[in-house]
Every structure is written in structure tokens, then in C-alpha cells.
């Protein structure tokens, strides 16, 4: 739960402080909103591309963690369990989300 909270705060901070134009300039020039209203930049193709990239990153994180921890035996001959594998994947996702 703590990792989720820490990950969210970085996104919230960036979203609240990222201004391309000042508020006064946006009120004076309503044409700046036309790009969003007419969907010039965020199209369904862009959305599908983002979803594909998210699945690709998730698969890559899972495969890399499995190759590093999933099949490697410990000194006792046992392999890492589901709990350890899940913890490693979760830590990697948190690191990637904050990059």
C-alpha cells in the first residue's frame, strides 16, 4: 500500500504543477482549447498504442523478473516462491512508474 501512495504523489504533483500556458493566457485565447476539443492529438490510435506499450512493459517486467528470480535455485535447492516473485515484480513496477 505504501508503494502505491508514493507512486501516486509523484503523478499528482506533476499534474498540478505542469502548466504550458498561464491561466490568464488561456482565458484570453480560447482557441488553445480547440486541439483537445477536436481530438487532434489524442486519437483512438494513440490510446491503443499506449495500451499496447503498457502490456509490452508489463510482459517485459514479468519475464525479466522470472528469468532473474523465478528459475534460480537457492543454496538449499529450493526456488523462490510466489511471494518473493510477486514482491520483486511489484518493486520493479514501482521503480518503473517513478522513472
N, C-alpha and C positions, 0 to 999 in steps of 0.2 A: 504494500500500500504506500509506503514511504517513497519508493521509486516513482510511482505514478504521480504523486503530488509534486515531487521535484521536477519531473518532466513537464508537467502542465504549466508550472510557473514560468519557465523559460519561454514557452509559446505565448502565454498571456502577456508577459512583459513586452515581447517583441510586437505583438499585435496592437497593444495600446500605445506604443511609442514610435511606430513606423509611419511617418507622415511624408508623403511625396509633395503635397501642397498644404499651405496653411488653411485654416478654417475660413478666413476672410476671402482668400483667393477662390476657394470652392464656392462660396456664396455669390461672388461676383461673376463667375464663369460657369454656369450650369452645363455648358457643353462638355465639360470634363467628365460628367457622368454618362455621356452618351456611349462611351466604349463599353461600359458594363451593361447598360440597358439593351444595347443592340447585340450583345454577346459576341463581340469581335475577338476577344482574347480567350475567353473560357468557353470553349465549344464542347459538344459531346465527345468529339475525338480526343480533345485534351484530357477530359475526365477519364476516358477509357485508358489512355496512355498512362495516366497517374496510377490507376488501379493496377495495370499490368506491372508497372515498376514496383509497386508495393508488394505484389505477390512474388516478384523476382527477388526483391531484397529479403523477404521472409524465407523463401526457399534457400537462398544463399546462406543466410544466418543459420538456419537449421542444419544444412549439410555441413558447413564448416564446423559447427559445434559437435555434430555427430562424429565427424572424422577426427576431431581432437580428443573428445571425451567418451563418445559412445562405445567404441570398439576397443579402447585401450584397457588392458587388464591392470589391476593394481598389483602390488608386490605379493599380495596373498592369492592372486589368481582370479579374484572377483572383478567384475567390470563395474563401472559407475552405474548407479541406479537411475530410475526415472526422476527421482527428486533432484539429484545432482545435475542431470541433463537439463531439466526444466529451469533450475536456478541459473545455469550458465547461459541458456538461451535468453532468459528474462534479463539478465545483466547485460548481455550483448545488445538486446533491443533497446534498453535504456540508454546505453552509450551511443548507439547509432542515432537515436531520436534527438539527442542533445548535441550532435555534431553540427 
